[in-house]
């Protein structure tokens, strides 16, 4: 694939992610720089349920589907498109991945590894707070009218 | 060991001492003949005395006449009649002959003495180490390694030099001195008695004064030994010293010790020279007495002047030997003190019987007799009992978990089974015999003991792994005649010094005593692989192999196969549709996953010790860049990179962990770029220094587009770099030729690791799963292509460093367990061998180990002291210790039913 998206474009995209929208662009550039740019072919897994959660993914291009594995079958619970972040729970708590994420189309993503993330926010209480706040909003949002980032298809 | 060094020397070198003494006496004959000859030459042929009065006179040469006493037979030779000139030449010839003979005698005697001394030194060193190997464990715990090694190495050293002179010197010098004294007495009884009296004073006083010297010598030796011990301690405890900031305390301690040593040594000097002064004074006093008293009597007329002169002349020969004799005595006392000091350390109250360690090539019969403890009480260093009256029996084939509730009873019993701790009362028995009375050849093979503090010797992983199989050389080498010359010499010399005659380079690995024993040639490798698998060390060994460098010259077959595997892997990845996760090296195209520099070089560079290779390389690269018109392009590119890097990193505090993510840029570099960029902005047209330009270009050299994503690497630059590769090789300086090895898909590169050679490309940055995917396929290929064993072997050639320090502690523990598993034994005692290991991993390893051992045909028993009590469910039987006594003993199920200590432990 021809590489068109540069670091600066990534930063622009990151700013559209609710978690990071209020964070200093300079820090976002650092975050983007220290993260890996990864790509997946359709059908490839970004992570799978029960894995050690090591990174969050910000989708830059394409779409990913989220599944949960219950009673022997994968049930699709949502989709994540451009500018959305998935697997971000690992940034806050250490737990296993709760869902499986699979590329629906060709996916370009920024892989924010947990330990780099901690190193970046270590001296940035601002990011820390922003993230907690967004998370809290998310939780409240999901309680009342579903998450604002993935459309729930669970019936 | 004998109490006195002289006796020790005499006992071990008696025939040789007598031989060298007789040679010395024999050498006296030509020596004294040579003394007399110059006088004969001068008086006879030169001055014309002794029958050469008239010009034509001749004299007999070599005439002699000897009458055998009692029998009255006369042997006589009339000699040759020689003229004066002929006689001069003949006598000079004899003189030359005597010079040669004397020289040869001296040469032979010195050599012989040297040989004698070195052999004795070898013997005594060997004996000390032999004793060390026979120390009981309690004594061994008090020994400081560095002190003992300094004793064996340095303190015994002077014994060798002394040995040759030990008996020859006093015999010879004593004889000379006595002869001189008798000669004086013969000249004049009274003056002779005066001389004898003075000698007696000298011989009496000087050694008394030297007593202080000896005392100081002893102190010097002990303080020096402690110093060696302390230095050893510093080396071993360096981490603790650093972490607790006690370097200055250690400095003070060393300084204090050195001060003491200085004080002792200085006093030693003072005494030495005082003694010397007194000695010289006394020996000069005698002539004074001769002159004054003798002169007085001569004046009075009661003494003949001729006699006085004769006495004074004769006295000249006395002080020389006497002084040397006293020096010899000093040397004797010196080495005696050293000897006593060393001996003291090597005479513990108890020493293992040598019979216990007799080498035996025979495998002990695998007795199924029980290993048992009968009323065993074990004390720790302070004398407190850690077990009390413990009795237990381990039957054949049983697996037993031992657990401590409180105290270390289980560990102590395991140590007693392993022969490391000796019971203070009670007995440990194997079959009918007491364990401590059985030879180590039996217990050391019937029983395998492993704990977390097992030691590793300097060498490769393999050496350490098979260490437990080296009981005896597989080919007995008792017949010195059947050996090669150097080996025969080695055996003879070893015998002369009472050393071991076995060759350490022989094949010591006992292939019959491997745990997998099916009689096939691959028993050893199967045991090794099985043991490594059981302790989960295989992947780490493989990792070591992948990191290693192989020289294709040493290993042509293997490296060829690796190149084959390179292509196979490429094909296999393409077949799986993931060929794009590796960017292969291709001479005609730019590798986007590699740095600009790597793309230019298109080669693996060898680590060299040549001091300036890297500098030369850097300069040469700049040169090539300039010729290829790339320098300015890369400079411009570097400026953009610098701008970005500064923007990203400038705000971070210098200790920020993210700096470690930048491989080739340091914090100082960032500061430099920042300043540089600011300066440029202020004065746009300024002249840029060459060194600054290079620094900026260097930034471009380490740029990887997918990693940095600054979008500065244009197609043009990439094409130009590819084109510049030829240029780079065209004028490669000599200094770099050896260092740089060009990528060639059909050749193995000795300058690259095994992994790089297999992959022959760069993993893409864009797929985080790439390493895992590759590993899976590569592992399969390795097995399919039959390279697995070779790679493992390569990994096993890894050097573990001094006491295994190049391994991590966990690796060491696993290796220690694997080393135990390789051995075929009836009893395996594992004393908390895996501390600090993940619970899950521990469980897996315990399971693997039990399975591995139970697969063997000899039905071994396993005793495992567990730190993780829940693992006890995997064992037939569980023994729970509490404060040194057994409180519960039974199967896991029964103990789990009872509401005893065990349940509280497991719950």
Interface residues (C-beta under 8 A of the other chain):
Chain A: X3 X5 X6 X7 X10 X26 X29 X30 X32 X33 X34 X36 X37 X38 X39 X40 X55 X111 X116 X119 X120 X122 X123
Chain B: X644 X647 X648 X649 X651 X652 X653 X656 X657 X658 X661 X705 X706 X708 X709 X710 X711 X765 X766 X767 X768
